[in-house]
């Protein structure tokens, strides 16, 4: 799901190995985070609702047959939704090989054979050719990239001229997370990074009610820890509840943004 230190990646491996087995987590996320209108077949564990996903898709300006790259794709839900709606081809990359397996398993059920493929990779090392992508997206993962300058530079490298980069990410409060290895290279505003990499910034907006979503979703995870452990197993539940507890205690985020940028 996200670019991070090995313990975090291992936590996501454990989580995705059990992903889909917890009706409690599915209920929490549907009721508190994504909303009941979000299509279940494209479910994910990010804080992205359907309306901003539609806005992200519009910002990508992707057409049928073009190549969309989803970085830190997790189990692939949002990227598969955009590709399905637009007719684009999809390539997903994630650090977790287990997440890649889960994303790959969804392709057939969505009728997207031959149009979507997933593999292990990172923000800095996608394994893709220069200028090969027509659009690049990432959802709630850029805040975990250990070197965001290199991450955005890699996006610029793989995008063709005129291609779009659209993402949703949390802005970090550096003072609140000082010394923590989970959020390396804290960035409170992604606009300077985008400009430094040569992007034209087309849109940069805070998402509404994001703090309420985080508090409600992670609060419910902590409150229902025992049920989650029964359904997910100890390792997966521990990884999830640890992230929830740290986030609720430290309040590391100062914003949750939807950004769209174009490569000249």
C-alpha positions as CSV (number, residue, x, y, z in Angstrom):
1,X,0.0,0.0,0.0
2,X,2.7,2.5,0.9
3,X,6.4,3.1,0.6
4,X,7.9,2.8,4.1
5,X,10.4,1.0,6.3
6,X,10.5,-2.8,6.3
7,X,8.4,-3.3,9.5
8,X,5.6,-1.2,7.9
9,X,5.8,-3.2,4.7
10,X,5.7,-6.4,6.7
11,X,2.6,-5.1,8.5
12,X,0.9,-4.5,5.2
13,X,1.9,-8.0,4.0
14,X,0.2,-9.4,7.1
15,X,-2.8,-7.2,6.6
16,X,-3.4,-8.0,2.9
17,X,-2.9,-11.7,3.6
18,X,-6.1,-11.5,5.7
19,X,-7.7,-8.8,3.6
20,X,-11.4,-9.4,2.9
21,X,-11.9,-11.8,5.8
22,X,-13.2,-9.2,8.3
23,X,-16.9,-8.2,8.1
24,X,-16.2,-5.8,11.1
25,X,-13.5,-3.9,9.2
26,X,-15.7,-3.8,6.1
27,X,-18.5,-2.3,8.1
28,X,-16.3,0.2,9.8
29,X,-14.8,1.4,6.6
30,X,-18.1,1.6,4.8
31,X,-19.9,3.4,7.6
32,X,-17.1,5.7,8.9
33,X,-14.7,6.2,6.0
34,X,-15.7,5.6,2.4
35,X,-19.4,6.0,2.7
36,X,-22.2,3.6,1.6
37,X,-22.2,4.8,-2.0
38,X,-18.6,3.6,-2.6
39,X,-18.7,0.4,-4.8
40,X,-17.7,-2.7,-2.8
41,X,-16.0,-4.3,-5.7
42,X,-13.4,-1.6,-5.7
43,X,-13.0,-1.5,-1.9
44,X,-9.8,-0.1,-0.4
45,X,-8.3,0.9,3.0
46,X,-7.6,4.5,2.2
47,X,-9.6,7.6,3.2
48,X,-11.0,8.3,-0.2
49,X,-14.7,8.7,-0.9
50,X,-16.4,8.2,-4.2
51,X,-16.9,11.9,-5.0
52,X,-13.2,12.8,-4.7
53,X,-12.3,9.6,-6.6
54,X,-14.4,10.9,-9.5
55,X,-12.6,14.3,-9.3
56,X,-9.3,12.5,-9.3
57,X,-10.3,10.6,-12.4
58,X,-11.4,13.8,-14.1
59,X,-8.1,15.4,-13.3
60,X,-6.1,12.5,-14.8
61,X,-7.7,13.2,-18.2
62,X,-7.1,9.6,-19.2
63,X,-8.7,8.1,-22.3
64,X,-9.5,4.5,-23.5
65,X,-6.4,2.6,-24.4
66,X,-4.0,5.0,-22.7
67,X,-1.7,3.8,-19.9
68,X,-2.5,4.7,-16.3
69,X,0.0,3.9,-13.5
70,X,-1.1,3.5,-9.9
71,X,1.8,3.8,-7.5
72,X,1.5,2.3,-4.0
73,X,-1.7,0.7,-5.4
74,X,-2.4,-1.7,-2.4
75,X,-5.2,-4.1,-3.4
76,X,-5.9,-1.9,-6.5
77,X,-9.4,-0.7,-5.8
78,X,-9.2,3.0,-6.8
79,X,-6.9,2.4,-9.8
80,X,-9.1,-0.4,-11.1
81,X,-12.2,1.9,-10.7
82,X,-10.5,4.7,-12.8
83,X,-9.3,2.2,-15.4
84,X,-12.8,0.6,-15.6
85,X,-14.6,3.9,-16.0
86,X,-12.2,5.3,-18.5
87,X,-11.2,2.3,-20.6
88,X,-7.6,2.9,-19.8
89,X,-4.9,0.2,-19.4
90,X,-3.6,0.0,-15.8
91,X,-0.2,-0.8,-14.3
92,X,0.0,-0.9,-10.5
93,X,3.1,-1.0,-8.3
94,X,3.3,-1.7,-4.6
95,X,6.0,-2.6,-2.1
96,X,3.9,-5.4,-0.7
97,X,3.9,-8.6,-2.8
98,X,0.9,-9.7,-0.9
99,X,-1.0,-6.6,-1.9
100,X,0.0,-7.2,-5.5
101,X,-1.5,-10.7,-5.3
102,X,-4.8,-9.3,-3.9
103,X,-4.9,-6.7,-6.7
104,X,-4.2,-9.3,-9.3
105,X,-7.0,-11.5,-8.0
106,X,-9.5,-8.8,-8.6
107,X,-8.8,-8.4,-12.3
108,X,-10.8,-11.3,-13.7
109,X,-13.9,-10.6,-11.6
110,X,-14.0,-7.1,-12.9
111,X,-13.7,-8.3,-16.5
112,X,-10.3,-6.5,-17.0
113,X,-8.1,-9.3,-18.2
114,X,-5.4,-8.0,-20.5
115,X,-6.0,-4.4,-19.3
116,X,-4.6,-4.4,-15.8
117,X,-1.4,-5.8,-14.3
118,X,0.3,-5.4,-11.0
119,X,3.9,-5.8,-9.8
120,X,6.2,-5.1,-6.9
121,X,7.8,-1.7,-7.1
122,X,8.2,1.6,-5.2
123,X,7.8,5.3,-5.8
124,X,11.4,5.7,-6.6
125,X,11.8,2.5,-8.6
126,X,8.8,1.7,-10.7
127,X,10.7,-0.3,-13.4
128,X,8.8,1.6,-16.1
129,X,10.3,3.2,-19.2
130,X,10.7,7.0,-19.5
131,X,7.6,8.7,-20.9
132,X,5.6,5.4,-21.0
133,X,2.7,6.6,-18.9
134,X,-0.2,8.8,-20.0
135,X,-1.2,9.4,-16.4
136,X,-0.1,8.5,-12.9
137,X,-2.1,8.4,-9.7
138,X,-1.6,7.5,-6.1
139,X,-4.0,7.5,-3.1
140,X,-3.1,8.1,0.5
141,X,0.5,6.8,0.1
142,X,2.8,9.6,-0.9
143,X,3.0,10.7,2.7
144,X,4.9,7.5,3.4
145,X,7.5,7.9,0.7
146,X,11.0,8.0,2.4
147,X,12.2,10.6,-0.2
148,X,9.4,12.6,-1.7
149,X,11.7,14.6,-4.0
150,X,12.8,11.4,-5.7
151,X,9.3,10.0,-5.7
152,X,7.9,13.0,-7.6
153,X,11.0,13.0,-9.9
154,X,10.2,9.4,-10.8
155,X,6.6,10.3,-11.6
156,X,7.9,13.0,-13.9
157,X,10.3,10.6,-15.6
158,X,7.7,8.0,-16.5
159,X,5.1,10.5,-17.6
160,X,4.9,11.5,-21.3
161,X,4.9,15.3,-22.1
162,X,1.4,16.5,-21.4
163,X,0.6,13.6,-19.0
164,X,-1.2,14.2,-15.7
165,X,-0.3,13.3,-12.2
166,X,-3.2,13.2,-9.8
167,X,-3.0,12.2,-6.1
168,X,-4.7,12.3,-2.8
169,X,-2.3,12.5,0.2
170,X,-2.0,13.6,3.8
171,X,0.1,16.7,4.5
172,X,2.3,16.0,7.6
173,X,3.0,18.1,10.7
174,X,6.8,17.7,11.0
175,X,6.9,18.8,14.7
176,X,4.3,16.1,15.8
177,X,6.2,13.2,14.2
178,X,9.8,14.2,14.8
179,X,11.9,11.1,15.3
180,X,9.3,8.6,14.1
181,X,10.5,6.2,11.3
182,X,7.1,5.7,9.8
183,X,6.7,9.1,8.3
184,X,10.1,9.9,6.9
185,X,10.7,13.1,5.0
186,X,7.6,14.9,6.3
187,X,6.0,17.3,3.8
188,X,3.4,19.8,4.8
189,X,2.8,21.2,1.3
190,X,3.4,19.2,-1.9
191,X,3.3,22.2,-4.2
192,X,7.0,23.1,-4.0
193,X,7.9,19.5,-4.7
194,X,5.7,19.5,-7.8
195,X,7.1,22.8,-9.1
196,X,10.7,21.6,-8.4
197,X,10.1,18.5,-10.6
198,X,8.8,20.8,-13.4
199,X,5.1,20.2,-13.1
200,X,2.4,22.7,-13.8
201,X,0.0,22.6,-10.8
202,X,-3.6,22.6,-12.0
203,X,-5.4,21.9,-8.7
204,X,-4.5,21.7,-5.1
205,X,-7.4,21.5,-2.6
206,X,-8.2,20.3,0.8
207,X,-10.8,17.5,1.0
208,X,-13.8,18.2,3.2
209,X,-14.3,16.5,6.5
210,X,-11.1,14.6,6.3
211,X,-10.3,14.9,10.0
212,X,-13.7,13.6,11.0
213,X,-13.2,10.6,8.7
214,X,-9.8,9.7,10.2
215,X,-11.1,10.1,13.8
216,X,-14.2,8.1,13.2
217,X,-12.5,5.3,11.2
218,X,-9.5,4.8,13.4
219,X,-11.5,5.3,16.5
220,X,-13.8,2.5,15.5
221,X,-10.7,0.3,14.7
222,X,-9.3,0.8,18.2
223,X,-12.7,0.3,19.8
224,X,-13.3,-3.0,18.0
225,X,-9.8,-4.4,18.3
226,X,-10.9,-7.7,19.7
227,X,-13.4,-8.4,16.9
228,X,-10.7,-7.4,14.3
229,X,-8.2,-9.7,15.9
230,X,-10.6,-12.7,15.8
231,X,-11.3,-12.0,12.1
232,X,-8.0,-10.9,10.8
233,X,-5.6,-12.7,13.0
234,X,-3.1,-11.1,15.5
235,X,-0.5,-9.8,13.1
236,X,-2.9,-8.1,10.7
237,X,-5.0,-6.6,13.5
238,X,-1.9,-5.4,15.3
239,X,-0.6,-3.6,12.3
240,X,-3.9,-1.9,11.7
241,X,-4.6,-0.9,15.3
242,X,-1.0,0.3,15.8
243,X,-1.4,2.7,12.9
244,X,-4.8,3.8,14.2
245,X,-3.6,4.4,17.7
246,X,-0.5,6.3,16.7
247,X,-2.5,8.5,14.3
248,X,-5.2,9.3,16.9
249,X,-2.6,10.0,19.6
250,X,-0.1,12.1,17.6
251,X,-2.5,13.8,15.2
252,X,0.3,13.8,12.5
253,X,-1.7,15.3,9.7
254,X,-2.3,18.9,8.9
255,X,-4.3,18.4,5.8
256,X,-5.7,16.0,3.2
257,X,-5.3,17.2,-0.3
258,X,-6.4,16.4,-3.8
259,X,-3.8,17.5,-6.3
260,X,-3.6,17.5,-10.1
261,X,-0.4,18.4,-12.0
262,X,0.6,18.3,-15.6
263,X,4.0,17.5,-17.1
264,X,4.8,20.2,-19.8
